[in-house]
Amino acid sequence: MFKNPVARFCLRELNVSPVYRFEEGLENVHKNLETFKAIYKILNKNGNYVVFSEGICVQEKRLQKLRKGTARMAFGAEEKHGLDVYVVPVGINYTYPAKFRKEVMINFHDPFSIKELKELYNINQAKALLAFNEKVQAGLKEQVIIIESPENDWIAEQLLVMGRNSFVLPFFRWMFDSDERRQLEKRISEKINYLSKTSKEALDSLKAKVKAYTDRLEKNQLKDENIARKLDWGFIRYLSVIFGLPIFIVGYIANLIPYIVPRIICNTQIKDPRFYSSVYIGIGTVLYLIYFPVVLIFLRIFAGWTGLLLGLLVPLMGYLVLFYQEVVAERYHTFRFWLKKIKNPSIISELVTLRKDIINDLEMIVIPQHN
């Protein structure tokens, strides 16, 4: 990405530094020295730096092998500048990383000082680098949701969705400080991994039940979230759909260009789904930084100070458009659920029973604790 001069300028302005891997060619690896110097300068000012130690972008619930570059940076900062660098393993868990406005759970593990490994580094640098990665990996494994076998990705996804749907979310969903969600998903993933190792029969039985449940949902065009729970303030949600329509129309028109341009560019130019959301957000952000001042200028010219004040509402209305679309989709599925419940209550009862059976099976799985 840094080969493109425009991208290089933008990334530099965002304090992003390139790290060259062997895949980029041995002739480029020496360029890491420049990156390391920039990082040391930040650390010398008691700053923070985020390093993605896996060195690869793979959208799956598995921890990739850690590269040694992070360790070399940390030891280099201590060796060249005498810095007591603290390393904090950070778990980043996405629900759907390639989809816009989906969730991310970020958790910080206990930090460790690079000086803890200084003695080993003085004796054997290779072993010190390995020990560093082992400490980081151990911290990440405690924070990251991991499905060890790719063949269990499907069952894991279905059970994780069911777990998420058991939470009753407030009307305006934004940010949560609780770690309860991640801990639940972590338990689900660990139980799947445990069954995969100890009882293939039990895992196959669970897969069959989940398959029967999800097929039944799909056949009746229903969502698990409606079987799992009843959302609070349902009447307000319906009212927001009705009374929010004028705001949605105005907000959509006012933000039409920032909405459609990033989507068109990404749909036509981005072939790798791993980069879709990041490019989408990047284009949308840069475009809005240009679009919004232009809107303010035009409104000020043609509508005076009143137009300028109205223009300040454009970003807020843009967010409300996104929120409105999500509420409409949720209310639509809820409405379908209630219609189905009135017309054919036996189907709903059957789905409720199937779901309870799956949840009970999952709760019955006990992983032995090792001292």
C-alpha positions as CSV (number, residue, x, y, z in Angstrom):
1,M,0.0,0.0,0.0
2,F,2.9,2.3,0.7
3,K,4.0,2.1,-3.0
4,N,1.1,4.4,-3.9
5,P,2.2,8.0,-3.1
6,V,-1.3,9.2,-2.2
7,A,-1.9,6.2,0.0
8,R,1.5,6.6,1.6
9,F,0.8,10.3,2.4
10,C,-2.6,9.5,3.9
11,L,-1.2,6.6,6.0
12,R,1.7,8.6,7.2
13,E,-0.6,11.4,8.3
14,L,-2.6,8.7,10.3
15,N,0.6,7.6,12.0
16,V,0.6,4.3,10.2
17,S,4.0,2.7,9.6
18,P,4.8,-0.1,7.2
19,V,6.5,-3.3,8.2
20,Y,8.0,-5.3,5.4
21,R,7.8,-9.1,5.5
22,F,9.8,-11.6,3.5
23,E,6.8,-11.9,1.2
24,E,7.4,-8.3,0.0
25,G,11.0,-9.4,-1.0
26,L,14.3,-9.5,0.8
27,E,15.3,-6.3,-0.8
28,N,12.6,-4.4,1.1
29,V,13.3,-5.9,4.6
30,H,16.0,-3.4,5.3
31,K,13.3,-0.6,5.1
32,N,12.0,-1.8,8.5
33,L,15.0,0.0,10.1
34,E,13.3,3.3,9.2
35,T,10.0,2.1,10.6
36,F,11.7,1.0,13.8
37,K,13.4,4.4,14.2
38,A,10.0,6.1,13.9
39,I,8.5,3.8,16.6
40,Y,11.5,4.4,18.9
41,K,10.9,8.1,18.6
42,I,7.3,7.7,19.8
43,L,8.2,5.3,22.6
44,N,10.9,7.8,23.7
45,K,8.1,10.3,24.2
46,N,6.3,7.8,26.4
47,G,3.8,7.1,23.6
48,N,1.9,4.0,22.6
49,Y,2.2,2.0,19.4
50,V,-0.1,-0.7,18.1
51,V,1.5,-3.6,16.2
52,F,-0.5,-6.4,14.5
53,S,2.0,-9.2,15.2
54,E,0.3,-11.8,13.1
55,G,1.4,-9.8,10.0
56,I,-1.5,-11.0,8.0
57,C,-5.2,-10.2,7.6
58,V,-7.3,-13.4,7.7
59,Q,-10.9,-13.2,8.7
60,E,-11.3,-16.3,10.8
61,K,-11.6,-17.1,14.4
62,R,-8.0,-18.5,14.7
63,L,-4.8,-17.0,16.0
64,Q,-2.1,-16.9,13.3
65,K,1.5,-17.5,14.0
66,L,3.1,-14.4,15.4
67,R,6.0,-12.7,13.6
68,K,9.2,-11.8,15.3
69,G,9.1,-8.2,14.3
70,T,7.2,-7.0,17.4
71,A,9.8,-8.7,19.7
72,R,12.7,-7.1,17.7
73,M,11.1,-3.7,18.1
74,A,10.6,-4.1,21.8
75,F,14.1,-5.4,22.5
76,G,15.6,-2.8,20.2
77,A,13.9,0.0,22.1
78,E,15.4,-1.3,25.3
79,E,18.8,-2.1,23.8
80,K,19.3,1.2,21.9
81,H,17.5,3.6,24.1
82,G,17.2,1.9,27.5
83,L,13.4,2.1,27.4
84,D,11.4,-0.1,29.8
85,V,8.8,-1.0,27.1
86,Y,5.6,-2.5,28.4
87,V,3.8,-4.9,26.0
88,V,0.0,-5.3,26.3
89,P,-1.6,-8.2,24.3
90,V,-4.9,-6.9,23.0
91,G,-7.7,-9.3,21.9
92,I,-9.8,-7.9,19.0
93,N,-12.9,-10.0,18.3
94,Y,-15.2,-9.1,15.4
95,T,-18.6,-10.5,14.8
96,Y,-18.4,-9.8,11.0
97,P,-15.2,-7.9,10.2
98,A,-16.0,-7.3,6.5
99,K,-19.5,-5.9,7.1
100,F,-20.2,-2.2,7.9
101,R,-21.5,-1.3,11.3
102,K,-21.0,-4.7,12.9
103,E,-19.6,-5.3,16.3
104,V,-16.1,-5.5,17.7
105,M,-15.0,-6.5,21.2
106,I,-11.7,-5.2,22.4
107,N,-10.0,-6.6,25.6
108,F,-6.7,-5.8,27.2
109,H,-4.5,-8.4,28.8
110,D,-2.1,-7.8,31.7
111,P,1.0,-6.0,30.4
112,F,4.5,-7.3,30.8
113,S,7.9,-5.5,30.8
114,I,10.5,-6.3,28.2
115,K,13.1,-6.2,31.0
116,E,11.6,-9.5,32.2
117,L,13.3,-11.1,29.2
118,K,16.4,-9.0,29.1
119,E,18.7,-11.6,30.8
120,L,17.6,-14.3,28.4
121,Y,18.1,-11.9,25.5
122,N,21.7,-11.2,26.5
123,I,22.3,-15.0,26.6
124,N,20.4,-16.1,23.5
125,Q,18.6,-13.6,21.3
126,A,16.7,-16.3,19.3
127,K,15.3,-17.9,22.5
128,A,14.3,-14.5,23.8
129,L,12.4,-13.7,20.7
130,L,10.6,-17.0,21.0
131,A,9.9,-16.5,24.7
132,F,8.5,-13.0,23.8
133,N,6.1,-14.4,21.3
134,E,5.0,-17.2,23.6
135,K,4.1,-14.6,26.3
136,V,2.2,-12.5,23.8
137,Q,0.4,-15.6,22.4
138,A,-0.6,-16.8,25.8
139,G,-2.1,-13.4,26.6
140,L,-3.9,-13.3,23.2
141,K,-5.3,-16.8,23.6
142,E,-7.0,-15.7,26.9
143,Q,-8.7,-12.7,25.1
144,V,-9.4,-14.0,21.6
145,I,-12.3,-16.2,20.6
146,I,-10.8,-19.2,18.8
147,I,-12.3,-22.0,16.8
148,E,-9.4,-24.5,16.4
149,S,-10.8,-26.5,13.5
150,P,-12.1,-24.9,10.3
151,E,-14.7,-27.7,10.0
152,N,-16.4,-26.4,13.1
153,D,-16.8,-22.8,11.8
154,W,-20.4,-23.4,10.8
155,I,-21.6,-24.8,14.1
156,A,-19.6,-22.2,16.0
157,E,-21.2,-19.3,14.0
158,Q,-24.7,-20.6,14.6
159,L,-24.1,-21.1,18.4
160,L,-22.4,-17.7,18.7
161,V,-25.4,-16.0,17.0
162,M,-27.7,-17.8,19.4
163,G,-25.6,-16.7,22.3
164,R,-25.6,-13.1,21.2
165,N,-29.4,-13.1,20.7
166,S,-29.9,-14.1,24.3
167,F,-28.9,-10.6,25.3
168,V,-31.5,-7.9,25.5
169,L,-30.0,-4.8,24.1
170,P,-31.1,-1.3,24.9
171,F,-33.0,0.8,22.3
172,F,-29.9,2.9,21.3
173,R,-27.1,0.4,20.9
174,W,-23.6,1.9,20.9
175,M,-20.9,0.8,23.4
176,F,-20.8,-1.5,26.3
177,D,-18.1,-1.7,29.1
178,S,-19.2,-5.2,30.2
179,D,-17.1,-8.2,29.2
180,E,-20.1,-10.5,29.6
181,R,-20.6,-10.9,25.9
182,R,-17.1,-11.9,25.1
183,Q,-16.9,-14.3,28.0
184,L,-20.1,-16.0,26.8
185,E,-18.7,-16.4,23.2
186,K,-15.4,-17.6,24.7
187,R,-17.1,-20.3,26.6
188,I,-19.1,-21.4,23.6
189,S,-16.0,-21.6,21.4
190,E,-14.1,-23.5,24.1
191,K,-16.9,-26.1,24.4
192,I,-16.9,-26.6,20.7
193,N,-13.1,-27.1,20.7
194,Y,-13.4,-29.5,23.7
195,L,-16.1,-31.6,22.0
196,S,-14.1,-31.7,18.8
197,K,-11.2,-33.3,20.7
198,T,-13.1,-35.6,23.1
199,S,-16.4,-36.7,21.6
200,K,-17.1,-36.5,17.9
201,E,-20.4,-38.2,18.4
202,A,-21.6,-35.5,20.9
203,L,-20.5,-32.8,18.5
204,D,-22.2,-34.5,15.5
205,S,-25.4,-34.8,17.6
206,L,-25.2,-31.1,18.5
207,K,-24.6,-30.2,14.8
208,A,-27.7,-32.2,13.8
209,K,-29.9,-30.4,16.3
210,V,-28.6,-27.0,15.2
211,K,-29.0,-27.9,11.5
212,A,-32.6,-28.9,12.2
213,Y,-33.3,-25.7,14.0
214,T,-31.7,-23.3,11.5
215,D,-33.4,-25.1,8.6
216,R,-36.7,-24.7,10.3
217,L,-36.1,-21.0,10.8
218,E,-35.1,-20.5,7.2
219,K,-38.0,-22.4,5.9
220,N,-40.4,-20.2,7.8
221,Q,-38.4,-17.0,7.1
222,L,-37.9,-16.4,10.8
223,K,-34.9,-15.1,12.8
224,D,-33.4,-16.7,15.9
225,E,-33.4,-13.3,17.7
226,N,-37.2,-13.4,17.8
227,I,-37.3,-16.9,19.3
228,A,-34.6,-16.0,21.8
229,R,-36.0,-12.9,23.3
230,K,-38.4,-10.0,23.3
231,L,-36.8,-6.6,22.8
232,D,-37.6,-3.9,25.3
233,W,-39.5,-0.8,24.4
234,G,-41.1,-2.5,21.3
235,F,-43.8,0.1,20.9
236,I,-41.2,2.9,20.8
237,R,-39.4,0.9,18.1
238,Y,-42.6,0.8,16.0
239,L,-43.2,4.5,16.6
240,S,-39.7,5.3,15.6
241,V,-40.3,3.5,12.3
242,I,-43.5,5.6,11.6
243,F,-42.4,9.0,12.8
244,G,-38.8,8.6,11.8
245,L,-39.6,8.2,8.1
246,P,-39.5,12.0,7.2
247,I,-36.1,12.2,9.0
248,F,-34.9,9.2,7.1
249,I,-35.9,10.6,3.7
250,V,-34.3,14.0,4.4
251,G,-31.2,12.5,6.0
252,Y,-30.8,10.1,3.1
253,I,-31.0,12.8,0.5
254,A,-28.7,15.1,2.4
255,N,-26.1,12.3,2.7
256,L,-26.7,10.6,-0.6
257,I,-23.2,11.1,-2.1
258,P,-21.3,9.8,1.0
259,Y,-23.7,6.8,1.1
260,I,-23.5,5.6,-2.5
261,V,-20.0,6.6,-3.7
262,P,-18.0,4.4,-1.2
263,R,-20.3,1.5,-1.9
264,I,-20.0,1.8,-5.7
265,I,-16.2,2.1,-5.5
266,C,-15.9,-0.9,-3.2
267,N,-18.3,-3.1,-5.1
268,T,-16.5,-2.5,-8.4
269,Q,-12.9,-2.2,-7.3
270,I,-12.4,-4.4,-4.1
271,K,-12.1,-8.0,-5.0
272,D,-10.8,-9.2,-1.7
273,P,-13.5,-9.1,1.1
274,R,-10.8,-8.7,3.8
275,F,-10.3,-5.1,2.7
276,Y,-13.8,-4.1,1.9
277,S,-14.8,-2.5,5.2
278,S,-11.5,-0.8,5.8
279,V,-11.5,0.8,2.3
280,Y,-15.2,1.6,2.6
281,I,-14.7,3.4,5.9
282,G,-11.6,5.1,4.6
283,I,-13.2,6.4,1.4
284,G,-16.3,7.4,3.3
285,T,-14.3,9.3,5.9
286,V,-12.2,11.2,3.4
287,L,-15.2,12.0,1.2
288,Y,-17.2,13.3,4.2
289,L,-14.4,15.6,5.2
290,I,-14.7,17.2,1.8
291,Y,-18.5,16.8,1.4
292,F,-19.6,18.3,4.7
293,P,-17.7,21.7,4.4
294,V,-19.0,22.0,0.8
295,V,-22.5,21.5,2.0
296,L,-22.1,24.1,4.8
297,I,-20.7,26.6,2.3
298,F,-23.5,26.2,-0.1
299,L,-26.2,26.4,2.6
300,R,-24.6,29.5,4.0
301,I,-24.5,31.1,0.5
302,F,-28.1,30.2,-0.5
303,A,-29.9,30.1,2.9
304,G,-27.9,32.4,5.2
305,W,-27.2,31.6,8.8
306,T,-30.3,29.5,9.1
307,G,-29.0,27.2,6.3
308,L,-25.6,27.0,8.1
309,L,-27.3,25.9,11.3
310,L,-29.4,23.3,9.3
311,G,-26.2,22.1,7.7
312,L,-24.7,21.2,11.1
313,L,-27.5,18.7,11.4
314,V,-26.5,16.8,8.3
315,P,-24.0,14.4,10.0
316,L,-26.5,13.7,12.8
317,M,-29.2,12.9,10.3
318,G,-26.8,10.7,8.4
319,Y,-26.3,8.6,11.5
320,L,-30.0,8.5,12.2
321,V,-30.5,7.1,8.6
322,L,-28.3,4.2,9.4
323,F,-30.0,3.6,12.7
324,Y,-33.4,3.8,11.1
325,Q,-32.6,1.2,8.5
326,E,-31.5,-1.2,11.3
327,V,-34.7,-0.6,13.3
328,V,-36.9,-1.1,10.3
329,A,-35.2,-4.4,9.5
330,E,-35.5,-5.6,13.1
331,R,-39.2,-4.5,13.3
332,Y,-39.9,-6.2,10.0
333,H,-38.6,-9.6,11.3
334,T,-40.4,-9.1,14.6
335,F,-43.7,-8.4,12.7
336,R,-43.2,-11.6,10.6
337,F,-42.6,-13.5,13.8
338,W,-45.9,-12.3,15.4
339,L,-47.9,-13.0,12.3
340,K,-46.4,-16.6,12.2
341,K,-47.2,-16.9,15.9
342,I,-50.8,-16.0,15.3
343,K,-51.3,-18.1,12.2
344,N,-49.3,-21.2,13.3
345,P,-48.4,-21.1,16.9
346,S,-47.3,-24.8,16.8
347,I,-44.3,-23.9,14.6
348,I,-43.2,-21.2,17.2
349,S,-43.6,-23.7,20.0
350,E,-41.5,-26.3,18.1
351,L,-38.8,-23.7,17.5
352,V,-38.7,-22.6,21.1
353,T,-38.4,-26.3,22.2
354,L,-35.6,-27.0,19.7
355,R,-33.7,-23.9,20.8
356,K,-34.0,-24.8,24.5
357,D,-32.8,-28.3,23.8
358,I,-29.7,-26.9,22.0
359,I,-29.0,-24.4,24.8
360,N,-29.4,-27.2,27.4
361,D,-27.0,-29.5,25.5
362,L,-24.4,-26.6,25.4
363,E,-24.8,-25.9,29.1
364,M,-24.3,-29.5,30.0
365,I,-20.8,-29.5,28.4
366,V,-18.3,-29.2,31.3
367,I,-14.7,-28.7,30.5
368,P,-12.3,-30.1,33.2
369,Q,-10.1,-27.5,34.9
370,H,-6.4,-28.3,34.9
371,N,-4.2,-27.0,37.7
